Amino acid sequence: MPTVALTDRFCSTAKPIKGRTDYFDETVQGLALRITEHGHRSWCFHYRSPHDGKRARATIGTYPATSLAAARGKALEARGHVHAGQDPRQVLAGQATVGMTVAALIDAYLADPEKAALRSKAEIERRLRKNVVPAIGMVKLADLRRRDVRNVTDPMLRRGVKIEATRVFEDVRGMVRWAVQNEYLDANPLDGMNKPAEATVSDRVLSEDEIHRLWNSLPEALARSVQCQQIVKLCLITAQRIGEVAGMVPAELDLKAREWRLPASRTKNAHAHVVPLSDLAIAIIKEAMADAGKGASIFPCGHGSLSPVTVGNVIRRANVRGRFGFSSWSAHDLRRTALTEMARLGVAPIVLGHIANHRSTTRSGVTLAVYTRYTYDKEKRAALDLWAERLGAIVGGKGATVIPIKRASV
C-alpha cells in the first residue's frame, strides 16, 4: 500500500487504487487513511498485537468527522497502548460500547456508506426498526446475549411469521458480525446460534380455475387499490418479480418496440433484463400510465413507487379474508405459475431461464457462460405472446386454439 505525506486536501480528494486502498501516513507510523470503492473514508491504525505478535488493525475514526490532526493524535495514543502491552482494539471497543444500546448500533450499522449500496437496505431497516428496536432496542450492546435475540424471534414464531422471523434473525446476525469487524464488540455473542425457523420454498402453482377466479375477482377483492390489481395482472402476464413490476418507470418502457428494459440496478441478480411485452401487458401498462399521469413512476406512491411490501400486505389481507374464494397465494406464486404454464405450452427451459432472468440457467457451465452470447429475444417474445393468448382464454372462461411451441429435434 502507498505511503504518502497526508494532507487535508489529499484526504478529501484521493481515490482508491483498484478497490479498497490504505494510504499510510509518512508522519505517524501505522496511521492509514482507508478509502473503499464506494468512497467511504476511515482512519486505521496498523500495529503488531502485543498479545500474539500478529499484524492487526484498529479503526480510529472516519473522515472528515475525524480530522487528519485528530487521527494522528489517536494513532499516537494507540501506539502508547501497544507499548503498554494493551491491544488498541480492546481499548477502543470498550470505549465505543460503554452505554451503547442495540438501537444505537442499528443506527450506526445503517449509516455505514457501504450498506447504502445494498438493494435490500430498505427492507433490512424496516425489519430491524419494526421488530428489534421495540423488543431489545434499549439493551446495552455489552450485555447482548442469545436470549435477547430469542426475545425478538419467539413472539414472531408464535404469530406464525416464520420466514419473517428467520430474516430478522439473519439481519441481527449480520449486524453483530459487522459490529465485531468494526471493533464495537470484541467477540460475537451469537456465534453458534441456530436460525429460529428455516425458510421454506413454496411450490404453489395456481390452477386454471384459480387463475380465472383470481383475475375476475380482483376489482372486488382489491377494490381499494387499482394499482395493486394492475400489478398482480402484470406479474402473471410477464412472469417478473413483484418488486420489479411495482417499481416500473416510464424510462424503462419502449412501447413502440414492445419492450420493458430493466436496468441492472433494478434486478435481483444485478443483470440488465429485457422483457418483451404482449398486447395484454401493454394494455394494462397504458391503463396504469393514464391513471398515474405524467409522474416519474407507473405506480406512484408519495415521492417514489408503490412498495412491493405494501402490495404483498394487501394480497395477504385479502387472502386472510377469503376474498378470492380459494386457498392463499403470494405474488411470487404468480411468477411460478406463469413460468410453469409456459413450460406446459412447450417453451424450452433455456428460454424460460431468460424470461425469468435466472443466470443459474442461462449462464450455467462453461459453454453458456463464456461462449453462448445469444439472448433468445425472439423466443422470449414468442413464449410470452403465447402465454398471453392462453391467459386471455383462461380468464375469459373459454377455450382457445393455442398451438404449443414445438422444440427442435436434436
ABEGO torsion letter per residue (X at the ends): XBBBBBBAAAAAABBBBGEBBBBBBAABBGBBBBBBAAGBBBBBBBBBBAAAGBBBBBBAEBOAABBAAAAAAAAAAAAAAAAAGBBAAAAAAAAAABGBBAAAAAAAAAABAAAAABAAAAAAAAAAAAAAAAAAAABBAAABBAAAAAAAAAAAAAAGBAAAAAAAAAAAAAAAAAAAAAGABABBAABGBBBABBBBBBABBBBAAAAAAAAAAAAAAAAABAAAAAAAAAAAAAGBBAAAAAABBAAABBAAAGBBBBBAAABAAGBBBBBBBBAAAAAAAAAAAAAAEABABABBBEABBBBAAAAAAAAAAAAAAGAAGBBBBBAAAAAAAAAAAAAAAGBBAAAAAAAAGBAAAAABEAAAAAABABAGAAAAAAAAAAAAAAAAAAAAGBBBBBBBBBBBBX
